[in-house]
Amino acid sequence: MTFIKFHLDENVENAIAEGLRRRNIDVTTTAEVNLIGASDEQQTTFALTQKRIIFTHDADFLRLHQRQVEHAGIIYCRQGRRSIGEILQALWRIYLSHTTESMYQRLEFI
């Protein structure tokens, strides 16, 4: 069993990364890995090679999933729909209930 690692798209608040790290969850952000301005496909490729689940507010990732672009997993939340606390709780639940392997090619909505 492999614990989930997250990658946060550039439109996700830094407070999400900080909250996950306080829970000792491995997380990268687009800025930290020098992918600001990179295409969604490049983000997806990075996350796949690192076995990281993408968390995003960007609906373009839903289209990538529909086109069956290979990915390690995508978690989507429409921007402004949930508070930072609600997002952190949802990501924590996913972290506790899934593995890297079970998230492969999976799309979750929060």
Backbone as CSV, one residue per row, in Angstrom:
resi,resn,N_x,N_y,N_z,CA_x,CA_y,CA_z,C_x,C_y,C_z
1,MET,0.843,-1.179,0.000,0.000,0.000,0.000,0.888,1.243,0.000
2,THR,0.579,2.147,-0.907,1.349,3.376,-1.016,0.457,4.564,-0.673
3,PHE,0.893,5.371,0.274,0.118,6.548,0.650,0.089,7.558,-0.490
4,ILE,-1.021,8.227,-0.606,-1.211,9.241,-1.630,-0.262,10.417,-1.397
5,LYS,0.263,10.908,-2.527,0.997,12.167,-2.553,0.207,13.080,-3.477
6,PHE,0.156,14.347,-3.134,-0.626,15.294,-3.917,0.255,16.249,-4.711
7,HIS,-0.300,16.723,-5.812,0.275,17.837,-6.563,-0.851,18.846,-6.758
8,LEU,-0.618,20.095,-6.351,-1.635,21.133,-6.449,-1.395,21.986,-7.680
9,ASP,-2.434,22.098,-8.483,-2.386,22.925,-9.678,-2.178,24.390,-9.270
10,GLU,-1.750,25.214,-10.212,-1.387,26.597,-9.882,-2.547,27.449,-9.415
11,ASN,-3.775,27.023,-9.630,-4.918,27.826,-9.198,-5.392,27.488,-7.786
12,VAL,-4.693,26.614,-7.106,-5.069,26.183,-5.753,-4.325,27.037,-4.726
13,GLU,-5.040,27.440,-3.701,-4.489,28.288,-2.656,-3.338,27.597,-1.919
14,ASN,-2.299,28.363,-1.592,-1.160,27.816,-0.845,-1.570,27.290,0.529
15,ALA,-2.649,27.821,1.082,-3.123,27.355,2.385,-3.488,25.874,2.349
16,ILE,-3.884,25.370,1.190,-4.198,23.939,1.055,-2.911,23.126,1.233
17,ALA,-1.845,23.543,0.568,-0.557,22.850,0.712,-0.097,22.878,2.160
18,GLU,-0.199,24.037,2.788,0.224,24.167,4.182,-0.591,23.255,5.097
19,GLY,-1.885,23.205,4.882,-2.745,22.349,5.699,-2.428,20.875,5.530
20,LEU,-2.141,20.460,4.303,-1.772,19.060,4.067,-0.435,18.739,4.726
21,ARG,0.500,19.640,4.610,1.820,19.423,5.223,1.734,19.346,6.743
22,ARG,0.829,20.101,7.344,0.637,19.997,8.803,0.149,18.605,9.193
23,ARG,-0.450,17.922,8.261,-0.903,16.539,8.493,0.148,15.526,8.016
24,ASN,1.349,16.003,7.721,2.470,15.177,7.255,2.179,14.453,5.944
25,ILE,1.441,15.133,5.065,1.145,14.586,3.745,2.109,15.210,2.750
26,ASP,2.666,14.373,1.886,3.605,14.806,0.858,2.828,15.565,-0.227
27,VAL,3.217,16.809,-0.470,2.524,17.639,-1.453,3.513,18.540,-2.168
28,THR,3.300,18.711,-3.473,4.046,19.689,-4.254,3.046,20.686,-4.828
29,THR,3.546,21.863,-5.149,2.728,22.853,-5.836,3.369,23.154,-7.179
30,THR,2.564,23.666,-8.067,3.047,24.008,-9.400,4.233,24.971,-9.319
31,ALA,4.141,25.951,-8.447,5.237,26.926,-8.308,6.515,26.256,-7.821
32,GLU,6.403,25.347,-6.860,7.585,24.701,-6.273,8.355,23.857,-7.280
33,VAL,7.647,23.311,-8.272,8.313,22.443,-9.248,8.479,23.138,-10.599
34,ASN,8.397,24.479,-10.568,8.644,25.312,-11.753,7.755,24.964,-12.944
35,LEU,6.468,24.759,-12.673,5.527,24.456,-13.753,4.476,25.558,-13.948
36,ILE,4.732,26.749,-13.381,3.809,27.862,-13.601,3.719,28.128,-15.109
37,GLY,2.503,28.184,-15.608,2.296,28.420,-17.031,2.386,27.175,-17.893
38,ALA,2.736,26.038,-17.297,2.812,24.786,-18.058,1.401,24.344,-18.443
39,SER,1.307,23.604,-19.512,0.003,23.118,-19.961,-0.549,22.091,-18.974
40,ASP,-1.842,21.869,-19.062,-2.455,20.849,-18.207,-1.870,19.473,-18.492
41,GLU,-1.547,19.216,-19.745,-0.924,17.938,-20.105,0.446,17.787,-19.440
42,GLN,1.215,18.882,-19.392,2.523,18.832,-18.725,2.354,18.607,-17.224
43,GLN,1.366,19.251,-16.632,1.083,19.046,-15.203,0.730,17.576,-14.956
44,THR,-0.109,17.042,-15.831,-0.555,15.656,-15.687,0.614,14.689,-15.828
45,THR,1.478,14.950,-16.791,2.657,14.094,-16.993,3.574,14.143,-15.776
46,PHE,3.821,15.352,-15.257,4.648,15.474,-14.052,4.041,14.651,-12.912
47,ALA,2.760,14.858,-12.664,2.100,14.154,-11.551,2.141,12.644,-11.761
48,LEU,1.942,12.190,-12.978,1.972,10.754,-13.262,3.358,10.170,-12.994
49,THR,4.406,10.851,-13.460,5.758,10.318,-13.259,6.147,10.313,-11.783
50,GLN,5.582,11.226,-11.005,5.853,11.305,-9.571,4.834,10.521,-8.738
51,LYS,3.849,9.915,-9.416,2.754,9.188,-8.746,2.043,10.087,-7.740
52,ARG,1.687,11.288,-8.227,0.999,12.276,-7.405,-0.405,12.505,-7.941
53,ILE,-1.336,12.649,-7.028,-2.716,12.925,-7.376,-2.860,14.437,-7.534
54,ILE,-3.422,14.868,-8.654,-3.609,16.302,-8.895,-4.876,16.768,-8.190
55,PHE,-4.748,17.860,-7.450,-5.923,18.556,-6.936,-6.001,19.873,-7.672
56,THR,-7.183,20.173,-8.217,-7.340,21.350,-9.054,-8.737,21.947,-8.952
57,HIS,-8.818,23.220,-9.352,-10.096,23.907,-9.545,-10.353,24.092,-11.048
58,ASP,-9.460,23.611,-11.876,-9.478,23.829,-13.315,-10.251,22.716,-14.026
59,ALA,-11.390,23.064,-14.620,-12.242,22.075,-15.284,-11.581,21.456,-16.514
60,ASP,-10.518,22.051,-17.029,-9.820,21.452,-18.168,-9.293,20.057,-17.837
61,PHE,-8.976,19.817,-16.568,-8.509,18.482,-16.174,-9.619,17.446,-16.308
62,LEU,-10.865,17.877,-16.193,-11.994,16.957,-16.398,-12.030,16.501,-17.853
63,ARG,-11.731,17.405,-18.764,-11.691,17.053,-20.183,-10.540,16.084,-20.478
64,LEU,-9.404,16.289,-19.819,-8.297,15.344,-19.997,-8.727,13.944,-19.563
65,HIS,-9.421,13.879,-18.445,-9.912,12.585,-17.959,-10.890,11.973,-18.965
66,GLN,-11.796,12.784,-19.496,-12.766,12.298,-20.483,-12.076,11.784,-21.741
67,ARG,-10.973,12.419,-22.116,-10.210,11.987,-23.297,-9.329,10.782,-22.980
68,GLN,-9.398,10.309,-21.752,-8.641,9.147,-21.269,-7.133,9.362,-21.326
69,VAL,-6.713,10.612,-21.085,-5.289,10.904,-20.929,-4.836,10.221,-19.641
70,GLU,-3.732,9.499,-19.702,-3.262,8.769,-18.525,-2.894,9.737,-17.404
71,HIS,-3.359,9.423,-16.200,-3.044,10.247,-15.037,-3.037,9.392,-13.772
72,ALA,-2.376,9.915,-12.750,-2.274,9.194,-11.479,-3.531,9.355,-10.631
73,GLY,-4.397,10.272,-11.020,-5.625,10.561,-10.293,-5.855,12.055,-10.289
74,ILE,-7.123,12.434,-10.345,-7.491,13.854,-10.341,-8.595,14.053,-9.317
75,ILE,-8.434,15.076,-8.506,-9.478,15.495,-7.573,-9.852,16.915,-7.973
76,TYR,-11.138,17.132,-8.196,-11.611,18.423,-8.689,-12.611,19.028,-7.720
77,CYS,-12.473,20.331,-7.526,-13.446,21.116,-6.765,-13.614,22.445,-7.478
78,ARG,-14.841,22.754,-7.868,-15.077,24.035,-8.532,-14.663,25.177,-7.613
79,GLN,-13.935,26.138,-8.149,-13.409,27.249,-7.350,-14.547,28.001,-6.663
80,GLY,-14.347,28.272,-5.377,-15.322,29.014,-4.593,-16.463,28.182,-4.047
81,ARG,-16.509,26.908,-4.392,-17.607,26.046,-3.945,-17.432,25.579,-2.497
82,ARG,-16.189,25.376,-2.079,-15.889,24.877,-0.737,-14.871,25.801,-0.058
83,SER,-14.940,25.844,1.264,-13.936,26.599,2.020,-12.631,25.806,2.058
84,ILE,-11.568,26.483,2.442,-10.278,25.793,2.573,-10.394,24.653,3.579
85,GLY,-11.067,24.885,4.680,-11.259,23.829,5.684,-12.014,22.640,5.127
86,GLU,-13.056,22.894,4.354,-13.821,21.792,3.754,-12.980,21.011,2.753
87,ILE,-12.183,21.722,1.977,-11.296,21.052,1.015,-10.287,20.185,1.746
88,LEU,-9.679,20.727,2.793,-8.698,19.950,3.554,-9.327,18.698,4.159
89,GLN,-10.526,18.821,4.695,-11.206,17.650,5.259,-11.463,16.604,4.181
90,ALA,-11.903,17.035,3.012,-12.179,16.097,1.924,-10.898,15.412,1.447
91,LEU,-9.821,16.180,1.287,-8.546,15.585,0.871,-8.013,14.634,1.931
92,TRP,-8.187,14.960,3.189,-7.773,14.086,4.289,-8.539,12.764,4.220
93,ARG,-9.851,12.826,3.980,-10.653,11.593,3.875,-10.178,10.728,2.707
94,ILE,-9.888,11.381,1.582,-9.386,10.632,0.422,-8.033,10.005,0.752
95,TYR,-7.183,10.763,1.404,-5.863,10.262,1.808,-5.991,9.017,2.684
96,LEU,-6.934,9.040,3.607,-7.120,7.911,4.528,-7.789,6.706,3.887
97,SER,-8.581,6.933,2.840,-9.384,5.838,2.298,-8.895,5.282,0.963
98,HIS,-7.887,5.906,0.366,-7.388,5.453,-0.934,-5.878,5.287,-0.895
99,THR,-5.376,4.579,-1.884,-3.937,4.424,-2.078,-3.571,5.033,-3.428
100,THR,-2.300,5.175,-3.666,-1.837,5.635,-4.972,-2.404,4.734,-6.064
101,GLU,-2.366,3.439,-5.816,-2.827,2.477,-6.813,-4.328,2.597,-7.076
102,SER,-5.104,2.820,-6.039,-6.561,2.894,-6.223,-6.996,4.209,-6.879
103,MET,-6.129,5.209,-6.876,-6.468,6.497,-7.490,-6.078,6.578,-8.966
104,TYR,-5.305,5.601,-9.453,-4.857,5.622,-10.856,-6.059,5.710,-11.785
105,GLN,-6.054,6.725,-12.672,-7.106,6.978,-13.656,-8.462,7.281,-13.019
106,ARG,-8.469,7.622,-11.750,-9.711,7.908,-11.036,-9.937,9.412,-10.953
107,LEU,-11.194,9.811,-11.041,-11.591,11.197,-10.912,-12.532,11.309,-9.728
108,GLU,-12.182,12.200,-8.788,-13.014,12.447,-7.591,-13.456,13.905,-7.607
109,PHE,-14.685,14.132,-7.161,-15.223,15.492,-7.034,-15.411,15.805,-5.559
110,ILE,-15.030,17.018,-5.164,-15.339,17.461,-3.800,-16.003,18.829,-3.856
